[in-house]
């Protein structure tokens, strides 16, 4: 991660909590491996950091992009991800029914057909969902915006 000097143990810990909760929501590491979806791990970790840096460290999108070494568009896509979409997508993915192998949802991806799990569309929503779970389980006083991380 670029700019790691701006990160703290608190930010790292919170991001890791979100990351681990999201993996649990996906059925655990074994399920990710079984479905061949290890590719979501890096964007999921980035999404967790984006949320923690914005919500708990008061960083602006441009600052976050610089800190984690990604584009501002990637940061904005996490903020724009709809959390409500994460749970149904995970259920589609988890179903062994053939009918859920692909589903029609042009509003979700802009494509007529999308795979069960399309990481670029799902990880931001999944990270938001996991972050809400983590915040409820482990509330933390949020530092004022601009406070050192």
Chimera marker file (.cmm) of the C-alpha trace (Angstrom):
<marker_set name="trace">
<marker id="1" x="0.000" y="0.000" z="0.000" r="1" g="1" b="0" radius="0.5"/>
<marker id="2" x="1.469" y="3.348" z="-1.020" r="1" g="1" b="0" radius="0.5"/>
<marker id="3" x="1.653" y="5.958" z="1.693" r="1" g="1" b="0" radius="0.5"/>
<marker id="4" x="1.600" y="3.322" z="4.427" r="1" g="1" b="0" radius="0.5"/>
<marker id="5" x="3.134" y="5.874" z="6.788" r="1" g="1" b="0" radius="0.5"/>
<marker id="6" x="-0.270" y="7.588" z="6.930" r="1" g="1" b="0" radius="0.5"/>
<marker id="7" x="-1.898" y="4.373" z="8.126" r="1" g="1" b="0" radius="0.5"/>
<marker id="8" x="-2.198" y="3.356" z="11.742" r="1" g="1" b="0" radius="0.5"/>
<marker id="9" x="-2.795" y="0.166" z="13.634" r="1" g="1" b="0" radius="0.5"/>
<marker id="10" x="-6.389" y="1.300" z="14.252" r="1" g="1" b="0" radius="0.5"/>
<marker id="11" x="-7.090" y="1.767" z="10.533" r="1" g="1" b="0" radius="0.5"/>
<marker id="12" x="-5.342" y="-1.500" z="9.678" r="1" g="1" b="0" radius="0.5"/>
<marker id="13" x="-7.274" y="-3.367" z="12.359" r="1" g="1" b="0" radius="0.5"/>
<marker id="14" x="-10.640" y="-1.958" z="11.350" r="1" g="1" b="0" radius="0.5"/>
<marker id="15" x="-9.987" y="-2.674" z="7.653" r="1" g="1" b="0" radius="0.5"/>
<marker id="16" x="-8.986" y="-6.239" z="8.541" r="1" g="1" b="0" radius="0.5"/>
<marker id="17" x="-12.180" y="-6.677" z="10.601" r="1" g="1" b="0" radius="0.5"/>
<marker id="18" x="-14.256" y="-5.567" z="7.596" r="1" g="1" b="0" radius="0.5"/>
<marker id="19" x="-12.283" y="-7.812" z="5.249" r="1" g="1" b="0" radius="0.5"/>
<marker id="20" x="-12.731" y="-10.857" z="7.496" r="1" g="1" b="0" radius="0.5"/>
<marker id="21" x="-16.446" y="-10.175" z="8.011" r="1" g="1" b="0" radius="0.5"/>
<marker id="22" x="-16.963" y="-9.879" z="4.255" r="1" g="1" b="0" radius="0.5"/>
<marker id="23" x="-15.215" y="-13.210" z="3.701" r="1" g="1" b="0" radius="0.5"/>
<marker id="24" x="-17.469" y="-14.779" z="6.334" r="1" g="1" b="0" radius="0.5"/>
<marker id="25" x="-20.505" y="-13.329" z="4.523" r="1" g="1" b="0" radius="0.5"/>
<marker id="26" x="-19.284" y="-15.019" z="1.345" r="1" g="1" b="0" radius="0.5"/>
<marker id="27" x="-19.221" y="-18.395" z="3.114" r="1" g="1" b="0" radius="0.5"/>
<marker id="28" x="-15.603" y="-18.371" z="4.255" r="1" g="1" b="0" radius="0.5"/>
<marker id="29" x="-12.283" y="-18.960" z="2.508" r="1" g="1" b="0" radius="0.5"/>
<marker id="30" x="-13.152" y="-22.509" z="1.477" r="1" g="1" b="0" radius="0.5"/>
<marker id="31" x="-16.270" y="-21.327" z="-0.380" r="1" g="1" b="0" radius="0.5"/>
<marker id="32" x="-14.286" y="-18.614" z="-2.165" r="1" g="1" b="0" radius="0.5"/>
<marker id="33" x="-11.746" y="-21.208" z="-3.271" r="1" g="1" b="0" radius="0.5"/>
<marker id="34" x="-14.452" y="-23.685" z="-4.293" r="1" g="1" b="0" radius="0.5"/>
<marker id="35" x="-16.098" y="-21.067" z="-6.512" r="1" g="1" b="0" radius="0.5"/>
<marker id="36" x="-12.722" y="-19.849" z="-7.843" r="1" g="1" b="0" radius="0.5"/>
<marker id="37" x="-13.361" y="-16.335" z="-6.554" r="1" g="1" b="0" radius="0.5"/>
<marker id="38" x="-10.051" y="-15.522" z="-4.892" r="1" g="1" b="0" radius="0.5"/>
<marker id="39" x="-9.830" y="-12.594" z="-7.296" r="1" g="1" b="0" radius="0.5"/>
<marker id="40" x="-12.139" y="-10.542" z="-5.104" r="1" g="1" b="0" radius="0.5"/>
<marker id="41" x="-9.670" y="-10.468" z="-2.209" r="1" g="1" b="0" radius="0.5"/>
<marker id="42" x="-7.526" y="-7.544" z="-3.331" r="1" g="1" b="0" radius="0.5"/>
<marker id="43" x="-10.425" y="-5.261" z="-4.352" r="1" g="1" b="0" radius="0.5"/>
<marker id="44" x="-12.233" y="-6.262" z="-1.159" r="1" g="1" b="0" radius="0.5"/>
<marker id="45" x="-9.280" y="-5.180" z="0.980" r="1" g="1" b="0" radius="0.5"/>
<marker id="46" x="-9.024" y="-1.928" z="-0.987" r="1" g="1" b="0" radius="0.5"/>
<marker id="47" x="-12.739" y="-1.313" z="-0.440" r="1" g="1" b="0" radius="0.5"/>
<marker id="48" x="-12.360" y="-1.912" z="3.295" r="1" g="1" b="0" radius="0.5"/>
<marker id="49" x="-9.507" y="0.614" z="3.470" r="1" g="1" b="0" radius="0.5"/>
<marker id="50" x="-11.462" y="3.138" z="1.412" r="1" g="1" b="0" radius="0.5"/>
<marker id="51" x="-14.387" y="2.963" z="3.827" r="1" g="1" b="0" radius="0.5"/>
<marker id="52" x="-12.259" y="3.178" z="6.972" r="1" g="1" b="0" radius="0.5"/>
<marker id="53" x="-10.137" y="6.029" z="5.648" r="1" g="1" b="0" radius="0.5"/>
<marker id="54" x="-13.251" y="7.986" z="4.669" r="1" g="1" b="0" radius="0.5"/>
<marker id="55" x="-15.502" y="7.220" z="7.626" r="1" g="1" b="0" radius="0.5"/>
<marker id="56" x="-13.040" y="6.983" z="10.498" r="1" g="1" b="0" radius="0.5"/>
<marker id="57" x="-10.067" y="9.021" z="9.357" r="1" g="1" b="0" radius="0.5"/>
<marker id="58" x="-11.992" y="11.753" z="7.541" r="1" g="1" b="0" radius="0.5"/>
<marker id="59" x="-9.960" y="11.475" z="4.359" r="1" g="1" b="0" radius="0.5"/>
<marker id="60" x="-11.221" y="12.921" z="1.085" r="1" g="1" b="0" radius="0.5"/>
<marker id="61" x="-11.534" y="10.658" z="-1.991" r="1" g="1" b="0" radius="0.5"/>
<marker id="62" x="-8.427" y="12.151" z="-3.642" r="1" g="1" b="0" radius="0.5"/>
<marker id="63" x="-6.406" y="11.581" z="-0.468" r="1" g="1" b="0" radius="0.5"/>
<marker id="64" x="-7.657" y="8.008" z="-0.184" r="1" g="1" b="0" radius="0.5"/>
<marker id="65" x="-6.757" y="7.276" z="-3.810" r="1" g="1" b="0" radius="0.5"/>
<marker id="66" x="-3.240" y="8.560" z="-3.187" r="1" g="1" b="0" radius="0.5"/>
<marker id="67" x="-2.822" y="6.660" z="0.092" r="1" g="1" b="0" radius="0.5"/>
<marker id="68" x="-3.847" y="3.273" z="-1.294" r="1" g="1" b="0" radius="0.5"/>
<marker id="69" x="-2.455" y="3.804" z="-4.778" r="1" g="1" b="0" radius="0.5"/>
<marker id="70" x="-5.626" y="3.579" z="-6.830" r="1" g="1" b="0" radius="0.5"/>
<marker id="71" x="-7.704" y="5.926" z="-8.958" r="1" g="1" b="0" radius="0.5"/>
<marker id="72" x="-10.261" y="8.329" z="-7.584" r="1" g="1" b="0" radius="0.5"/>
<marker id="73" x="-12.820" y="6.604" z="-9.823" r="1" g="1" b="0" radius="0.5"/>
<marker id="74" x="-12.178" y="3.345" z="-7.932" r="1" g="1" b="0" radius="0.5"/>
<marker id="75" x="-12.698" y="5.166" z="-4.636" r="1" g="1" b="0" radius="0.5"/>
<marker id="76" x="-15.902" y="6.769" z="-5.934" r="1" g="1" b="0" radius="0.5"/>
<marker id="77" x="-17.212" y="3.396" z="-7.123" r="1" g="1" b="0" radius="0.5"/>
<marker id="78" x="-16.988" y="2.044" z="-3.572" r="1" g="1" b="0" radius="0.5"/>
<marker id="79" x="-18.901" y="5.045" z="-2.243" r="1" g="1" b="0" radius="0.5"/>
<marker id="80" x="-21.524" y="4.584" z="-4.970" r="1" g="1" b="0" radius="0.5"/>
<marker id="81" x="-22.007" y="0.848" z="-4.417" r="1" g="1" b="0" radius="0.5"/>
<marker id="82" x="-25.484" y="-0.006" z="-3.191" r="1" g="1" b="0" radius="0.5"/>
<marker id="83" x="-25.361" y="-2.133" z="-0.088" r="1" g="1" b="0" radius="0.5"/>
<marker id="84" x="-28.848" y="-3.473" z="-0.735" r="1" g="1" b="0" radius="0.5"/>
<marker id="85" x="-27.512" y="-5.307" z="-3.773" r="1" g="1" b="0" radius="0.5"/>
<marker id="86" x="-24.877" y="-7.290" z="-1.861" r="1" g="1" b="0" radius="0.5"/>
<marker id="87" x="-27.129" y="-9.744" z="-0.043" r="1" g="1" b="0" radius="0.5"/>
<marker id="88" x="-29.200" y="-10.860" z="-3.068" r="1" g="1" b="0" radius="0.5"/>
<marker id="89" x="-26.025" y="-11.250" z="-5.130" r="1" g="1" b="0" radius="0.5"/>
<marker id="90" x="-24.471" y="-13.435" z="-2.429" r="1" g="1" b="0" radius="0.5"/>
<marker id="91" x="-27.633" y="-15.569" z="-2.322" r="1" g="1" b="0" radius="0.5"/>
<marker id="92" x="-27.551" y="-16.002" z="-6.114" r="1" g="1" b="0" radius="0.5"/>
<marker id="93" x="-23.914" y="-16.999" z="-5.873" r="1" g="1" b="0" radius="0.5"/>
<marker id="94" x="-24.514" y="-19.464" z="-3.058" r="1" g="1" b="0" radius="0.5"/>
<marker id="95" x="-27.410" y="-21.225" z="-4.747" r="1" g="1" b="0" radius="0.5"/>
<marker id="96" x="-26.666" y="-24.501" z="-6.465" r="1" g="1" b="0" radius="0.5"/>
<marker id="97" x="-29.812" y="-24.145" z="-8.586" r="1" g="1" b="0" radius="0.5"/>
<marker id="98" x="-29.028" y="-23.953" z="-12.275" r="1" g="1" b="0" radius="0.5"/>
<marker id="99" x="-31.454" y="-21.089" z="-12.689" r="1" g="1" b="0" radius="0.5"/>
<marker id="100" x="-29.156" y="-18.896" z="-10.602" r="1" g="1" b="0" radius="0.5"/>
<marker id="101" x="-26.072" y="-19.654" z="-12.663" r="1" g="1" b="0" radius="0.5"/>
<marker id="102" x="-26.661" y="-16.389" z="-14.486" r="1" g="1" b="0" radius="0.5"/>
<marker id="103" x="-29.371" y="-13.875" z="-13.962" r="1" g="1" b="0" radius="0.5"/>
<marker id="104" x="-30.734" y="-10.993" z="-15.953" r="1" g="1" b="0" radius="0.5"/>
<marker id="105" x="-30.163" y="-7.678" z="-14.241" r="1" g="1" b="0" radius="0.5"/>
<marker id="106" x="-29.258" y="-4.857" z="-16.635" r="1" g="1" b="0" radius="0.5"/>
<marker id="107" x="-29.634" y="-2.224" z="-13.904" r="1" g="1" b="0" radius="0.5"/>
<marker id="108" x="-26.878" y="-3.911" z="-11.913" r="1" g="1" b="0" radius="0.5"/>
<marker id="109" x="-24.085" y="-4.021" z="-14.492" r="1" g="1" b="0" radius="0.5"/>
<marker id="110" x="-25.192" y="-2.336" z="-17.668" r="1" g="1" b="0" radius="0.5"/>
<marker id="111" x="-24.894" y="-5.720" z="-19.357" r="1" g="1" b="0" radius="0.5"/>
<marker id="112" x="-27.791" y="-7.983" z="-20.286" r="1" g="1" b="0" radius="0.5"/>
<marker id="113" x="-26.306" y="-10.965" z="-18.445" r="1" g="1" b="0" radius="0.5"/>
<marker id="114" x="-23.827" y="-10.986" z="-15.574" r="1" g="1" b="0" radius="0.5"/>
<marker id="115" x="-22.106" y="-13.834" z="-13.729" r="1" g="1" b="0" radius="0.5"/>
<marker id="116" x="-23.199" y="-14.731" z="-10.211" r="1" g="1" b="0" radius="0.5"/>
<marker id="117" x="-20.330" y="-12.792" z="-8.705" r="1" g="1" b="0" radius="0.5"/>
<marker id="118" x="-18.841" y="-9.940" z="-10.680" r="1" g="1" b="0" radius="0.5"/>
<marker id="119" x="-16.199" y="-8.586" z="-8.330" r="1" g="1" b="0" radius="0.5"/>
<marker id="120" x="-15.959" y="-5.078" z="-9.707" r="1" g="1" b="0" radius="0.5"/>
<marker id="121" x="-19.647" y="-4.537" z="-8.975" r="1" g="1" b="0" radius="0.5"/>
<marker id="122" x="-19.949" y="-6.488" z="-5.754" r="1" g="1" b="0" radius="0.5"/>
<marker id="123" x="-16.950" y="-5.774" z="-3.536" r="1" g="1" b="0" radius="0.5"/>
<marker id="124" x="-17.865" y="-2.185" z="-2.681" r="1" g="1" b="0" radius="0.5"/>
<marker id="125" x="-21.374" y="-3.231" z="-1.667" r="1" g="1" b="0" radius="0.5"/>
<marker id="126" x="-20.067" y="-6.253" z="0.208" r="1" g="1" b="0" radius="0.5"/>
<marker id="127" x="-17.493" y="-4.136" z="2.060" r="1" g="1" b="0" radius="0.5"/>
<marker id="128" x="-20.200" y="-1.632" z="3.052" r="1" g="1" b="0" radius="0.5"/>
<marker id="129" x="-22.398" y="-4.438" z="4.329" r="1" g="1" b="0" radius="0.5"/>
<marker id="130" x="-19.514" y="-5.949" z="6.323" r="1" g="1" b="0" radius="0.5"/>
<marker id="131" x="-18.544" y="-2.507" z="7.660" r="1" g="1" b="0" radius="0.5"/>
<marker id="132" x="-22.047" y="-2.000" z="9.037" r="1" g="1" b="0" radius="0.5"/>
<marker id="133" x="-21.858" y="-5.387" z="10.772" r="1" g="1" b="0" radius="0.5"/>
<marker id="134" x="-18.439" y="-4.553" z="12.230" r="1" g="1" b="0" radius="0.5"/>
<marker id="135" x="-19.598" y="-1.113" z="13.422" r="1" g="1" b="0" radius="0.5"/>
<marker id="136" x="-22.580" y="-2.644" z="15.215" r="1" g="1" b="0" radius="0.5"/>
<marker id="137" x="-20.457" y="-5.333" z="16.873" r="1" g="1" b="0" radius="0.5"/>
<marker id="138" x="-17.498" y="-3.121" z="17.717" r="1" g="1" b="0" radius="0.5"/>
<marker id="139" x="-18.535" y="0.530" z="17.963" r="1" g="1" b="0" radius="0.5"/>
<marker id="140" x="-15.651" y="2.950" z="17.937" r="1" g="1" b="0" radius="0.5"/>
<marker id="141" x="-15.653" y="6.645" z="18.533" r="1" g="1" b="0" radius="0.5"/>
<marker id="142" x="-15.059" y="8.265" z="15.185" r="1" g="1" b="0" radius="0.5"/>
<marker id="143" x="-12.258" y="10.854" z="15.276" r="1" g="1" b="0" radius="0.5"/>
<marker id="144" x="-13.075" y="14.293" z="13.917" r="1" g="1" b="0" radius="0.5"/>
<marker id="145" x="-12.453" y="14.732" z="10.181" r="1" g="1" b="0" radius="0.5"/>
<marker id="146" x="-8.851" y="15.592" z="9.448" r="1" g="1" b="0" radius="0.5"/>
<marker id="147" x="-7.558" y="14.084" z="12.685" r="1" g="1" b="0" radius="0.5"/>
<marker id="148" x="-4.282" y="12.183" z="12.336" r="1" g="1" b="0" radius="0.5"/>
<marker id="149" x="-4.807" y="8.535" z="11.541" r="1" g="1" b="0" radius="0.5"/>
<link id1="1" id2="2" r="1" g="1" b="0" radius="0.2"/>
<link id1="2" id2="3" r="1" g="1" b="0" radius="0.2"/>
<link id1="3" id2="4" r="1" g="1" b="0" radius="0.2"/>
<link id1="4" id2="5" r="1" g="1" b="0" radius="0.2"/>
<link id1="5" id2="6" r="1" g="1" b="0" radius="0.2"/>
<link id1="6" id2="7" r="1" g="1" b="0" radius="0.2"/>
<link id1="7" id2="8" r="1" g="1" b="0" radius="0.2"/>
<link id1="8" id2="9" r="1" g="1" b="0" radius="0.2"/>
<link id1="9" id2="10" r="1" g="1" b="0" radius="0.2"/>
<link id1="10" id2="11" r="1" g="1" b="0" radius="0.2"/>
<link id1="11" id2="12" r="1" g="1" b="0" radius="0.2"/>
<link id1="12" id2="13" r="1" g="1" b="0" radius="0.2"/>
<link id1="13" id2="14" r="1" g="1" b="0" radius="0.2"/>
<link id1="14" id2="15" r="1" g="1" b="0" radius="0.2"/>
<link id1="15" id2="16" r="1" g="1" b="0" radius="0.2"/>
<link id1="16" id2="17" r="1" g="1" b="0" radius="0.2"/>
<link id1="17" id2="18" r="1" g="1" b="0" radius="0.2"/>
<link id1="18" id2="19" r="1" g="1" b="0" radius="0.2"/>
<link id1="19" id2="20" r="1" g="1" b="0" radius="0.2"/>
<link id1="20" id2="21" r="1" g="1" b="0" radius="0.2"/>
<link id1="21" id2="22" r="1" g="1" b="0" radius="0.2"/>
<link id1="22" id2="23" r="1" g="1" b="0" radius="0.2"/>
<link id1="23" id2="24" r="1" g="1" b="0" radius="0.2"/>
<link id1="24" id2="25" r="1" g="1" b="0" radius="0.2"/>
<link id1="25" id2="26" r="1" g="1" b="0" radius="0.2"/>
<link id1="26" id2="27" r="1" g="1" b="0" radius="0.2"/>
<link id1="27" id2="28" r="1" g="1" b="0" radius="0.2"/>
<link id1="28" id2="29" r="1" g="1" b="0" radius="0.2"/>
<link id1="29" id2="30" r="1" g="1" b="0" radius="0.2"/>
<link id1="30" id2="31" r="1" g="1" b="0" radius="0.2"/>
<link id1="31" id2="32" r="1" g="1" b="0" radius="0.2"/>
<link id1="32" id2="33" r="1" g="1" b="0" radius="0.2"/>
<link id1="33" id2="34" r="1" g="1" b="0" radius="0.2"/>
<link id1="34" id2="35" r="1" g="1" b="0" radius="0.2"/>
<link id1="35" id2="36" r="1" g="1" b="0" radius="0.2"/>
<link id1="36" id2="37" r="1" g="1" b="0" radius="0.2"/>
<link id1="37" id2="38" r="1" g="1" b="0" radius="0.2"/>
<link id1="38" id2="39" r="1" g="1" b="0" radius="0.2"/>
<link id1="39" id2="40" r="1" g="1" b="0" radius="0.2"/>
<link id1="40" id2="41" r="1" g="1" b="0" radius="0.2"/>
<link id1="41" id2="42" r="1" g="1" b="0" radius="0.2"/>
<link id1="42" id2="43" r="1" g="1" b="0" radius="0.2"/>
<link id1="43" id2="44" r="1" g="1" b="0" radius="0.2"/>
<link id1="44" id2="45" r="1" g="1" b="0" radius="0.2"/>
<link id1="45" id2="46" r="1" g="1" b="0" radius="0.2"/>
<link id1="46" id2="47" r="1" g="1" b="0" radius="0.2"/>
<link id1="47" id2="48" r="1" g="1" b="0" radius="0.2"/>
<link id1="48" id2="49" r="1" g="1" b="0" radius="0.2"/>
<link id1="49" id2="50" r="1" g="1" b="0" radius="0.2"/>
<link id1="50" id2="51" r="1" g="1" b="0" radius="0.2"/>
<link id1="51" id2="52" r="1" g="1" b="0" radius="0.2"/>
<link id1="52" id2="53" r="1" g="1" b="0" radius="0.2"/>
<link id1="53" id2="54" r="1" g="1" b="0" radius="0.2"/>
<link id1="54" id2="55" r="1" g="1" b="0" radius="0.2"/>
<link id1="55" id2="56" r="1" g="1" b="0" radius="0.2"/>
<link id1="56" id2="57" r="1" g="1" b="0" radius="0.2"/>
<link id1="57" id2="58" r="1" g="1" b="0" radius="0.2"/>
<link id1="58" id2="59" r="1" g="1" b="0" radius="0.2"/>
<link id1="59" id2="60" r="1" g="1" b="0" radius="0.2"/>
<link id1="60" id2="61" r="1" g="1" b="0" radius="0.2"/>
<link id1="61" id2="62" r="1" g="1" b="0" radius="0.2"/>
<link id1="62" id2="63" r="1" g="1" b="0" radius="0.2"/>
<link id1="63" id2="64" r="1" g="1" b="0" radius="0.2"/>
<link id1="64" id2="65" r="1" g="1" b="0" radius="0.2"/>
<link id1="65" id2="66" r="1" g="1" b="0" radius="0.2"/>
<link id1="66" id2="67" r="1" g="1" b="0" radius="0.2"/>
<link id1="67" id2="68" r="1" g="1" b="0" radius="0.2"/>
<link id1="68" id2="69" r="1" g="1" b="0" radius="0.2"/>
<link id1="69" id2="70" r="1" g="1" b="0" radius="0.2"/>
<link id1="70" id2="71" r="1" g="1" b="0" radius="0.2"/>
<link id1="71" id2="72" r="1" g="1" b="0" radius="0.2"/>
<link id1="72" id2="73" r="1" g="1" b="0" radius="0.2"/>
<link id1="73" id2="74" r="1" g="1" b="0" radius="0.2"/>
<link id1="74" id2="75" r="1" g="1" b="0" radius="0.2"/>
<link id1="75" id2="76" r="1" g="1" b="0" radius="0.2"/>
<link id1="76" id2="77" r="1" g="1" b="0" radius="0.2"/>
<link id1="77" id2="78" r="1" g="1" b="0" radius="0.2"/>
<link id1="78" id2="79" r="1" g="1" b="0" radius="0.2"/>
<link id1="79" id2="80" r="1" g="1" b="0" radius="0.2"/>
<link id1="80" id2="81" r="1" g="1" b="0" radius="0.2"/>
<link id1="81" id2="82" r="1" g="1" b="0" radius="0.2"/>
<link id1="82" id2="83" r="1" g="1" b="0" radius="0.2"/>
<link id1="83" id2="84" r="1" g="1" b="0" radius="0.2"/>
<link id1="84" id2="85" r="1" g="1" b="0" radius="0.2"/>
<link id1="85" id2="86" r="1" g="1" b="0" radius="0.2"/>
<link id1="86" id2="87" r="1" g="1" b="0" radius="0.2"/>
<link id1="87" id2="88" r="1" g="1" b="0" radius="0.2"/>
<link id1="88" id2="89" r="1" g="1" b="0" radius="0.2"/>
<link id1="89" id2="90" r="1" g="1" b="0" radius="0.2"/>
<link id1="90" id2="91" r="1" g="1" b="0" radius="0.2"/>
<link id1="91" id2="92" r="1" g="1" b="0" radius="0.2"/>
<link id1="92" id2="93" r="1" g="1" b="0" radius="0.2"/>
<link id1="93" id2="94" r="1" g="1" b="0" radius="0.2"/>
<link id1="94" id2="95" r="1" g="1" b="0" radius="0.2"/>
<link id1="95" id2="96" r="1" g="1" b="0" radius="0.2"/>
<link id1="96" id2="97" r="1" g="1" b="0" radius="0.2"/>
<link id1="97" id2="98" r="1" g="1" b="0" radius="0.2"/>
<link id1="98" id2="99" r="1" g="1" b="0" radius="0.2"/>
<link id1="99" id2="100" r="1" g="1" b="0" radius="0.2"/>
<link id1="100" id2="101" r="1" g="1" b="0" radius="0.2"/>
<link id1="101" id2="102" r="1" g="1" b="0" radius="0.2"/>
<link id1="102" id2="103" r="1" g="1" b="0" radius="0.2"/>
<link id1="103" id2="104" r="1" g="1" b="0" radius="0.2"/>
<link id1="104" id2="105" r="1" g="1" b="0" radius="0.2"/>
<link id1="105" id2="106" r="1" g="1" b="0" radius="0.2"/>
<link id1="106" id2="107" r="1" g="1" b="0" radius="0.2"/>
<link id1="107" id2="108" r="1" g="1" b="0" radius="0.2"/>
<link id1="108" id2="109" r="1" g="1" b="0" radius="0.2"/>
<link id1="109" id2="110" r="1" g="1" b="0" radius="0.2"/>
<link id1="110" id2="111" r="1" g="1" b="0" radius="0.2"/>
<link id1="111" id2="112" r="1" g="1" b="0" radius="0.2"/>
<link id1="112" id2="113" r="1" g="1" b="0" radius="0.2"/>
<link id1="113" id2="114" r="1" g="1" b="0" radius="0.2"/>
<link id1="114" id2="115" r="1" g="1" b="0" radius="0.2"/>
<link id1="115" id2="116" r="1" g="1" b="0" radius="0.2"/>
<link id1="116" id2="117" r="1" g="1" b="0" radius="0.2"/>
<link id1="117" id2="118" r="1" g="1" b="0" radius="0.2"/>
<link id1="118" id2="119" r="1" g="1" b="0" radius="0.2"/>
<link id1="119" id2="120" r="1" g="1" b="0" radius="0.2"/>
<link id1="120" id2="121" r="1" g="1" b="0" radius="0.2"/>
<link id1="121" id2="122" r="1" g="1" b="0" radius="0.2"/>
<link id1="122" id2="123" r="1" g="1" b="0" radius="0.2"/>
<link id1="123" id2="124" r="1" g="1" b="0" radius="0.2"/>
<link id1="124" id2="125" r="1" g="1" b="0" radius="0.2"/>
<link id1="125" id2="126" r="1" g="1" b="0" radius="0.2"/>
<link id1="126" id2="127" r="1" g="1" b="0" radius="0.2"/>
<link id1="127" id2="128" r="1" g="1" b="0" radius="0.2"/>
<link id1="128" id2="129" r="1" g="1" b="0" radius="0.2"/>
<link id1="129" id2="130" r="1" g="1" b="0" radius="0.2"/>
<link id1="130" id2="131" r="1" g="1" b="0" radius="0.2"/>
<link id1="131" id2="132" r="1" g="1" b="0" radius="0.2"/>
<link id1="132" id2="133" r="1" g="1" b="0" radius="0.2"/>
<link id1="133" id2="134" r="1" g="1" b="0" radius="0.2"/>
<link id1="134" id2="135" r="1" g="1" b="0" radius="0.2"/>
<link id1="135" id2="136" r="1" g="1" b="0" radius="0.2"/>
<link id1="136" id2="137" r="1" g="1" b="0" radius="0.2"/>
<link id1="137" id2="138" r="1" g="1" b="0" radius="0.2"/>
<link id1="138" id2="139" r="1" g="1" b="0" radius="0.2"/>
<link id1="139" id2="140" r="1" g="1" b="0" radius="0.2"/>
<link id1="140" id2="141" r="1" g="1" b="0" radius="0.2"/>
<link id1="141" id2="142" r="1" g="1" b="0" radius="0.2"/>
<link id1="142" id2="143" r="1" g="1" b="0" radius="0.2"/>
<link id1="143" id2="144" r="1" g="1" b="0" radius="0.2"/>
<link id1="144" id2="145" r="1" g="1" b="0" radius="0.2"/>
<link id1="145" id2="146" r="1" g="1" b="0" radius="0.2"/>
<link id1="146" id2="147" r="1" g="1" b="0" radius="0.2"/>
<link id1="147" id2="148" r="1" g="1" b="0" radius="0.2"/>
<link id1="148" id2="149" r="1" g="1" b="0" radius="0.2"/>
</marker_set>
